[in-house]
Every structure is written in structure tokens, then in C-alpha cells.
Amino acid sequence: MRHPILGLHHVTATVDDAQDDLNCCTDLLGLRLVKKTVNFDNPHVYHFYYGTERGVPGTIWTTFPYRHHGVRMGSKGAGQVVATSFSVPAASIGFWQRRLKERGVEAKEIKGRFGEDALGFRDPSGLNFELIGTDRDSRTPWTGGAVGAGEAIRGLHSVSMTVHSLGATKEVMTELLGYQISNEADGRTRFVAGGDKPGHAIDVIVDPDARLALNGVGTVHHVAMAISTGDEQVRMQQELLQMGLRVTDVRDRCYFTSIYFREPGGVLFEVATINPGFTIDEDLASLGEGLKLPPWEEPNRRDIETHLPAITVAGQS
């Protein structure tokens, strides 16, 4: 059976300094910090979730700031998401060019990729970001930050991942996950699920000579796709096992449940449910203000808070 992936859910990366990351995402890019929690596998490390007002799946960018934890610098390559693209109004590209230049961020113009122009730049940890200008995105942006409604990021546009060959990756994406090919050009194949608007695409770049990626600071850890229900998630888990792919058990991430597996090209995929969402433990108006821990870590709150670095979030007291 083909499983109805709804589109992107979130993208997660390993970054360096927590404060630098907050400054980039909330102040420069104008995203909302929708959840301040910890890495469930390493609770002495923050896990930041950024997005629009509610952190709707398809708008979410998340980071693990690992400075002073002995994590090596990573390198981009085959078997990895190599760029994360955000959607902005087409008419705002000039605004973003000026804004990035004023902040000392070097940006490169990307012309006409599948009919849309973009700006490429790097965040403080060396991650590749793109702002793609489009008139096809009707999602409501977060405007409580530093960027107005006419220019603000609408959410994720797409991700670009690199593999050595397309065949087996294509098979899993189309035959199991339900993706369709919407466009191809210059060694890049765009796969879409749940529609072809921003927030629904994964671009697969084939480069037989690319060196293997090395996970670490400055690299994307995984890309997550959204699925409607936990039942569908479990069915997918079973079919992945039948295909001979290694897949995790269902993991409770408090705001959704997840399974993880590596597609044949080596990229780590997550399939995450839509519910329960980020308002399960905070009111909408106060999302991102308190440090939220999973219930099993609450007895360790004092120790965890002692080990986390002090941070300041723009707009919060």
C-alpha cells in the first residue's frame, strides 16, 4: 500500500552555539521559537523548534546546539540533506538581499530553479539555507518577530539531499512513501507528496562522485515527513521492515510520535504524526517561553537547567 505522506514535517540540524542560533533564527530570519526543550537522547543539550505561530508541520526548523559537548564539525556530502529552503514571497527577494547584506551575511543568487529565484547563504554554524521566492504559498507567516507580513517566511519550501544514485531512493519514495516526480533538471529530481506547493518537496541531487557526508556540527541530522495518524505510521513501519530496511520503534516526542530509517542513499528520514502539536504543554500565546521537559525528565529538572547555557530570546522577558 502507498502511504499518504502529507508533505514535510520538520528538518533538524546540529548547530554550534545556542545564542548564535537563536539570534539567526528569531532575529535575522524572523521565525518564532515555538518550543524550548531538550534533546531527549541527551537532556543537557537544548532542542529548539522554530516555525510560524503554532509550529504547524511543514513550517518547522529544529536545532541541537552542541557547543562544548565535544561534537566534531561535520561535512556535507552524499547520504545527507545538504540544503534547507524556506518559502518567502517572490516580491520580497530584494528585501532579503538587503537585510542579509546589512547583517554581514553573504548571499548568492540562484536564478530560475524550477521557475523560482532564490538566495543561498549560510547560518553561523555553516548550514546551507535558501530563501525561495514564490507566489504559490498561501500559508500565514509569523509576524511577531523582526520581519513584516509582506516579507516573512511562510515555512519550509523544500530540502535538497545528495545521493550517489537515484534508483533505490526513487523506489522507496514513490512506491512506499507515495511521492511523485514533479520536475527534473541538471541532476536534480523534485519529488512531491500531498501536493506540489511549498512545504511538499524533496529535491534529490545525484552526484556519483560526492564524498560521503560526515555528521556533526553544521550539518542536517534528518528530514521529517508528516503522516496523518499513528496507525498509518505503524503500517509504514511494518512495510519498511518487509522491504529489508532498518526502522526504529515508535518514539514519543511529546508533540508527535516518530519512526526513523535511512533510505537507500543513506539520508536519515523521520515520519512524524501531525498531533498532538506544540500547544499540548503551553498556551499559544506563550509558546517557546518556558523550558519544557518530557515527563520522564522532570525529576532531573534542576540538574538539566544547571547544565544548559544561559540564553536570551528576543521579545521575551
N, C-alpha and C positions, 0 to 999 in steps of 0.2 A: 504494500500500500504506500502511496505517496503522502507524506505528511505535510500539512499546510503550514509551512513557516510563514509568519506574518510580516517579516522584514527584520531589520536589525533591532537588537535589544540594547546592547551597550558594547563599548570597547574598553579594555583595561590595559594599562601600561605600568611599567616600573619606572619611577622617576627618582630624582636625586633629593633635593631639599623641599621640605613641606611648605615653607613660607613662599619660596620662589614659585612653586606650583600653584598655590592659591592666588598669588599675585597675577600670574599669567592667565589663569582660567577665569577668575572673577573680575579682575580689574581690567586687564587688556582685552580679553575676549567677551566679557560681559555675561558669562554664564552664571547660573545660580548654583551655590553649594547646597544641594538638596539633602545630603546626608554626610555626617561626620561620624564615622565608625572606625573599626579596626580590621585589619586583616585577620579573618577567622582562623587562619593557619599560623599566624604569628601576631598575637594581640599587642605586642609592643610596637607595632607599626600601624600608622593611620591607614584607613581606606576612605578616600574622598570620592563622593559621587557628585558630578556636575550635570546640569541639564536645564530644562525650562522650568516653569513654576512648580509643576508637580513631579518632574522627573519622569515624564511619560516614556515608556520604552521606545527606542528609536531616536531619543534625544540625549542619551546618557553617555558621558565620558567619565571613566573612573581611573584612579591612580593609587599606587602604593609608593609613598615616599620612603626610600630606603637609605638615606644618608646615615653614616655612622653605624651601619649594620653589616659591613663587610661584603656587600654585594658588588660584584665586578661590573665594569662597563660592558654593555652588550654591543653587538654589531648586527646590522641589518643584512638580510640575505634570504636565500631560499628556505621555505618552511616557516614563513613568518608574515604577519601583516606589516608592511613597510611604510604605509601612509594612512592617516585618518583624515577624512574630508568632512567638513561641516558645510551646511547649506546656508547661504545668505542671498538676499535679493540681488538680481543681476545689476540693478542700478546702483548698488552700494559698493561695488568693487573699488571705485575711486576713493570712497571714504576709507575703506580698509587699507588701501595703499598708503594714504596719508597718515592714518593712525599708526600703522606699523612703523613707518619711517620716523615719525615723531618719537616713538618709543625705542628707537635704535634697533629695530628688528629688520633684518634684511629679507626682502620678499622677492620671489621670482614669478614673473607672469607665465601662466600656462594658457595657451590660446586654443580654443576650439576642440577641447576633448569631448567627443560625442556631442558637439554643438554647444558646449558651455565653457566659458572662460573661468579661470581660477587664479588664485595666488598661492604659491607654495612658500613655506617658511618653517623654521624650527623653533621648538619651545626651549626653555632654559636647560632641559636635560638632553636635547638633541633629537627629540622625536619629530618626525615629519608630519606637519599639519598642512592642510589645504583648505582654503575658503572658496567654495564653488558658487559662482553666481548663477541663479536660476529664477525663472518666473513660474516654476511648476510646484512651488512649495507653499501650501496654504496653512501650515501649522502656525499656531500662535507663539511668538517668541517670549522669552523672559525680558521684561523691560525695567526690572527693579535695579538693574546694575548700571554699568557705565556707558551703555550704548542704547540709542533710541530705537523705537519700533521699526523705523524705516530701514535700518541697517542691521538689526540684531540677528544673531544666529538662530535659525529655526530648529536646528537639531543636527543629527548626523546626516550626511549626504550619502556616503559610501565608505568603504575601505578598499585599499589595494593590497593584495597579497602576492608573493612571488613563489613560484614552484618551478621545478626543473622540467616537468612535462604535464600536459593537460589531461590526458586520458582518464586516469583513475579518479582524479579530483572531479572532473566533469561528471563521471558516472555517479559518484556519491551525491553531488549537489543536485543533479537533475533527477536521478532515479529514486533516491531516498528522501532528500530534503525538499524536493518539489520546486527547485529553481528552474528558470528558463533563461536561455541566452537572448539578450536584447540587442547586443551590438558587439562588433569585433573590429579592431584596428590596431596596427602596429604592435602586434604581440600581446595585446590586451583584450581580454574577453569579459564582457559585463554580464553577470548573472543577476537576475532579479527574482524576488519572491514576494507575493502579496501585493503585486502592482509594480509599476516601473517609475514611481515618483521618488524624490529624495528620501532617504531612510530605508530603501528597499534593495540596495545594490551592493554586490561584492564584485570588484574587478580582480580578475586573475591574470597576472603577468607571467608569461612563460619565458624563462631565461635559463637555457640548459647549462650555461657557464657560471651562473651565480654561485658564489660561495655559500656554504651553509650558514644560516643565522646562528648567532650566539645570544642566548637570552641574558638579560641583565639590565642595568640602568640605561635608560634611553631607548628602550625597545617595547613594542606592544607584546603583552603577555598572551592575550587571547581576544577573539571577537565572539560576541554572543548574539544569537538569533532568537527571536521571540516565537513562542508557541502558545496556543490558547490555554490548554489545561494540563494538569498533572497526568491525567490518563493518557493523553496523546504523547506526553513526554516519556512515560513508561513504555508505551508501544514502540516508540522510536528507539529507546534503549535496547529493547529486545531484538529489533531488526538490525541494529548496528552489530550486536553480538553475533547474529546469524550471518552477517557479511564478513565476519572474522576480524572486525575492528575492536580494539580495546576501548571500553567505555566505563566511566565511573558509576558508582551507585548514585542515587538521587540525593543531592545535598541541600540542606536547608540553609538558605542565605538570608533568612528572615523576611526579606522584601520580595523574594521569589524563590523557587526551587530550581536546581540546575543539574544537568549532566554534562560531562566533558569528554571529548575524544579528539584524537588527532586524525584529520583527514589524510588521505594517502600521500599528499605532498608535504606533510609534516606540520601544517598550521593547526594550532590548538583551537578547536571550536567548542563553544558552550551553547547549549539550548536551554533557555530560561523561560519560565512562565510569566505571564502578564501580572498576575496577582500574587500577593496581596497589595504590593505597592508601598511607597515610602511614607504614607500618612498613617501607617499602622501603629507607629510609636511616637509621632509628632503631629501637631496640628499643621495644616497647610501654611499658615502664616509664619510659623516658626521653624520650618524645615531647615536643617543644617546648623541650628544654633547650639544644640546640646550634643555632648559625646554620647552616642548610642551604642551600647554593647549588646551582643547576643545574650540571652538569658543565662546561658551556662558560664558566662564570664563575669556576671555581676558580682559574685563573691570576691573577685580579684580586682574590682574597680580601682581601689586605692593604689595597688601596685602598678596597674596599667597606666593610670594617669601620671604617676611619678616618672615613668619611663618615656612617655610621649613628649616631644618637643613643644615648647610654648609657641602658639600661633596667633595671628590676628587676621580676622576675616573682615574685609571692607563692608561697611554697612551694618555690622553687628557690634553691639556694645561689649 
